[in-house]
Amino acid sequence: MKILLPIFLAILILATGNFNANSQGRIVDQVVAIVGNSIILQSEIENELLQMQAQGYTPNNNSRCELLENQLVQKLLLNQAIIDSIEVSEGEVEMELNRRLQFFIQQIGSEENLENYYNKSILEIKEDFRDIIRDQLITSHMQEDLIGRVSVTPAEVRRFYNSLPEDEIPMIPSQVQLRQIVKYPEFDEAENFRVRQRLNEIRQRIINGERFSAMAILYSEDPGSARRGGELGYMARSDLVPEFANVAFSLKDDRISPVFESDFGFHIVQLIDRRGEQVNVRHILMRPAASEQARVDAREFLDSLKTVIRTDTLNFRTAAMIHSEEEETRMSGGLVLNQETGGSRFELEHLNPVQYQAVRDMGVGEIAGPLESTDPRTGRTFYKLLYLESLTPPHQANLREDYAFLKNMALNQKRMKILEEWVGRQKARTYIKIDEAYRNCGFSTEGWVNR
């Protein structure tokens, strides 16, 4: 039995609209399945197929059937989520929409290219996909309720590994472990004062009658919200960094906040609406700019530190714990974690471009840098030293070197089994109807076509 877990891709659906042209050339859609109170359209299957093809997947004769089965599982999860009253906040939907839009904008080149592709504005595109994203998030939460707390013990990982036939033990490509020391160029007080003063001038113009949204479009340095007049959409307190949340949730009516600072820079905020524990606000963000001298100072500091490490006066791990300005890695001696696996190993092709260019020609124990990078969360430029901790050649997976990878495999298998058992029970108690065109599908499990 092989049911695809509902893993939602980090890009938007690549095509919208309806399929199946009739003899008059009009395009019509059709319902291909009903699951409880939910329907699955032919266009949904075609959209997913296009999405996979865009990522290099070559469809086979059973691809549409596999996609339909995955949709059937998702609809079962969605129906149960509705019964269990699982909801998501508008802020969560907005954040996921923005995340996917930003990813797709990077892939397609610009917001203008994206708008031209759909022949719609960014706001119109977001509204088209809002309900789809909401359903996906609800379904994801339902799945998390079912299998999110499942874990595996070391003994289970060993049993899983020992149960694999020799020819099914995966090959692990070349992997690296990295450490880094991060240094941000410092902002001087004069630059901080300049930005505060500029924002105070803009704030006063708004108080004197100019529109906040117009000022945001003109001056805000937050690309995600500037084009929407600074509007963020409904957000819960947990969706916002603490400094921003404290100000946003303290505002009354449509008053303008004083200038305040967060990790992202300096802001002013205006309340649009509050619904219970969610707020919708506009904001204008302005970031201090590090001077060229501050950039030179950061690079020279790292250069000097690299010299000290190379002369064995200080090892890289200790230097990272003392000097790195990245909280996430400093206490582990600068060890960079792979967010996808939870481990510390990276396949070369999964490194970001800056890391890849530096690492591909390095030997173990060598240091590269200072390298210039941009913090994806705050947009700030920083510099770093990169240390190649280890390089593992391609090999067949084993428990000593690849425990984290094998643990994830064992965990996914256990979660899959629990989900499959749940789906089997739900199929028996849920109304399911599948169109004749799909009734001969080679579904991986029985029971979909039973009425």
SELUMFI-224567 format. One record per residue (C-alpha): residue in three letters; y, x, z. Coordinates in steps of 0.2 Angstrom, whole numbers, plus 5000, padded with zeros to 4 digits. Example, Ala and Ser with C-alpha at 12.3 -4.5 7.8 and 13.67 -1.06 7.14 Angstrom:
// SELUMFI-224567
ala497850625039
ser499550685036
END
This chain:
// SELUMFI-224567
met500050005000
lys501750074995
ile503349984999
leu504950064996
leu506050075012
pro507750005008
ile508750165006
phe510450124999
leu511150244986
ala512750334989
ile513550264973
leu514050094967
ile513049994955
leu513450064938
ala513449904929
thr513849724932
gly513649564923
asn512249464916
phe510849504904
asn509649414892
ala510649374876
asn510149204869
ser510149164850
gln512049124850
gly512449294857
arg512949224874
ile512449324889
val511449224902
asp510649274919
gln509149204927
val508349184944
val506749294944
ala506249264962
ile506649154977
val506349224995
gly506749095008
asn508549045005
ser508949204995
ile508749224976
ile508449384965
leu509249384948
gln508649474933
ser510349564932
glu510049644950
ile508449714943
glu509349784927
asn510749854937
glu509549954948
leu508650014933
leu510250074925
gln510750154942
met509050254942
gln509250304924
ala510950374927
gln510150484940
gly508950554928
tyr507450434931
thr506350384916
pro505750214918
asn503950164915
asn503049994910
asn502949944929
ser504750004934
arg505449824934
cys504049764944
glu504249904957
leu506149864958
leu505749674961
glu504549714975
asn505849824983
gln507049674981
leu505749554989
val505649665004
gln507449675006
lys507649485005
leu506349465018
leu507349585029
leu508949495025
asn508249325029
gln507549385046
ala509249465050
ile510149295047
ile508849215059
asp509149345072
ser511049335069
ile511249515065
glu513049545058
val514149685053
ser516049705056
glu517249695042
gly517749875047
glu515949935044
val515949855027
glu517649925023
met517150105028
glu515550095018
leu516450025003
asn517750165004
arg516350295006
arg515450244991
leu517050224981
gln517550404985
phe515850464980
phe515850374964
ile517650434960
gln517150614963
gln515750584950
ile516750494937
gly518250604939
ser519750494946
glu520250324952
glu520950294935
asn519350334926
leu518450214938
glu519650074935
asn519550104916
tyr517650094917
tyr517649924926
asn519349864918
lys519849814935
ser520949884949
ile520149974964
leu520549824975
glu519649704963
ile518149824962
lys518049824981
glu518049634981
asp516649624968
phe515549734979
arg516049674996
asp514649544998
ile513349664991
ile513749795003
arg513849675017
asp512049615013
gln511449795012
leu512149845029
ile511449685037
thr509749725029
ser509949905035
his510249855053
met508749735052
gln507649875046
glu508349985060
asp507949855073
leu506149855067
ile505850045065
gly507350135071
arg506650175088
val504950235081
ser504550415085
val503150545083
thr502450665095
pro501950845091
ala500150795092
glu500450655079
val501350785068
arg499850895069
arg498650755065
phe499650705050
tyr499650885043
asn497850905046
ser497450745038
leu498250795021
pro497050855008
glu497451025002
asp498150974985
glu499350844994
ile500150975005
pro501950984998
met502651144991
ile504251195000
pro505551284988
ser506551434994
gln507651385009
val508951475019
gln509651465036
leu511551495038
arg512751535052
gln514651525050
ile516251565059
val517651445055
lys519551485057
tyr520951355053
pro522651425048
glu523851385063
phe525351265061
asp526951325068
glu528051215079
ala529351215065
glu528151135053
asn527551005065
phe529350965069
arg529750945051
val528250825048
arg528750725064
gln530550715058
arg530050655041
leu528950515048
asn530250465060
glu531550445045
ile530250335036
arg529950235051
gln531750205053
arg531950145035
ile530550025038
ile531349955054
asn532949945043
gly532049825031
glu531049925018
arg529249875016
phe527949975025
ser526749955011
ala527950024998
met528350175010
ala526450205011
ile526150204992
leu527650334991
tyr527350445005
ser525650435013
glu524450575011
asp522850475015
pro522250444997
gly520950315002
ser522350195009
ala523950245001
arg523650144985
arg523349994995
gly524950005004
gly524150095019
glu523049955023
leu521350005031
gly520549835033
tyr519749765049
met519049905060
ala518249905077
arg518850035090
ser517250135087
asp517750145069
leu519250245072
val519650415080
pro520150385099
glu522050435096
phe522250315082
ala521250175090
asn522250185106
val523850155096
ala523150025084
phe522449915098
ser524049925108
leu525249855095
lys525949685096
asp526549575081
asp527049685066
arg527949825076
ile527950005070
ser527150125081
pro528050285086
val527450445077
phe525850505085
glu524550645081
ser522650645077
asp521450775070
phe522050705053
gly523850745055
phe525350635060
his525450445058
ile526450285060
val525550125061
gln525949935058
leu524849795064
ile524349665051
asp523149565061
arg521949565075
arg520349465076
gly519449485093
glu518949665094
gln519449715077
val521149765070
asn521849775052
val523249895051
arg524349995039
his524650175042
ile525650325034
leu524850495036
met525750655034
arg524950825036
pro525750985041
ala525551115028
ala525051295034
ser526151425028
glu525551565017
gln525751685031
ala524651575042
arg523351575029
val523451765027
asp523351785046
ala521751675046
arg520951775033
glu521451945040
phe520751885057
leu519051845049
asp519052005039
ser519352105055
leu517952015064
lys516752045050
thr517152235052
val516752225070
ile515152135067
arg514552255054
thr514852405065
asp513652325078
thr514952305091
leu514652115091
asn513252015083
phe513651865073
arg512951735084
thr513951795099
ala515551805088
ala515351625083
met515151565101
ile516751655105
his517851635090
ser517351495079
glu518451345079
glu517151225073
glu516551125088
glu514951065080
thr514251235077
arg515051345089
met513851325104
ser512351355093
gly513051525088
gly513751455072
leu512051385066
val512351255052
leu511251105053
asn510651005038
gln511250825041
glu509850755030
thr508350835039
gly509050865056
gly508351045054
ser509351205050
arg508551245033
phe509351215016
glu508651214999
leu509851324988
glu510251174977
his510751064991
leu512151184997
asn513951144994
pro514751234979
val515651364991
gln514051405001
tyr512951414985
gln514051534976
ala514151644991
val512351634996
arg511351654980
asp511651844979
met511651884998
gly510251975007
val509651925024
gly510851985038
glu512352005026
ile514051915028
ala515051835015
gly516951785016
pro518151745021
leu517851595010
glu519051455008
ser518451275011
thr519151105015
asp518650995029
pro517950835021
arg518450735037
thr520250785039
gly520650865022
arg521251025031
thr520951195023
phe520051325033
tyr519251495031
lys517451545036
leu516251695037
leu514551645031
tyr512951745038
leu511251725030
glu510051705045
ser508451695035
leu507751665017
thr506051585015
pro505251604999
pro504351454990
his502751414999
gln501551275004
ala502151185019
asn501451245036
leu501751185054
arg502551355059
glu503951365046
asp504151185041
tyr503851085057
ala505550985055
phe505050935037
leu503250885041
lys503950785056
asn505050685045
met503550655033
ala502450595048
leu503850485055
asn504150405038
gln502350375036
lys502250285053
arg503850185050
met503150135033
lys501550075041
ile502549965054
leu503649895040
glu502149855029
glu501249765043
trp502849665047
val503149625028
gly501349565027
arg501649445042
gln503249385035
lys502549345017
ala501349225025
arg502749125034
thr504149135021
tyr504349025005
ile504149144990
lys504249094972
ile504149224957
asp504549184939
glu503149184927
ala503749334918
tyr503449434934
arg501849354940
asn500649484932
cys501649624939
gly500649764947
phe501349744964
ser500749874977
thr500249734989
glu499449564987
gly500249404993
trp501849394983
val501149284970
asn500249154981
arg500948994976
END
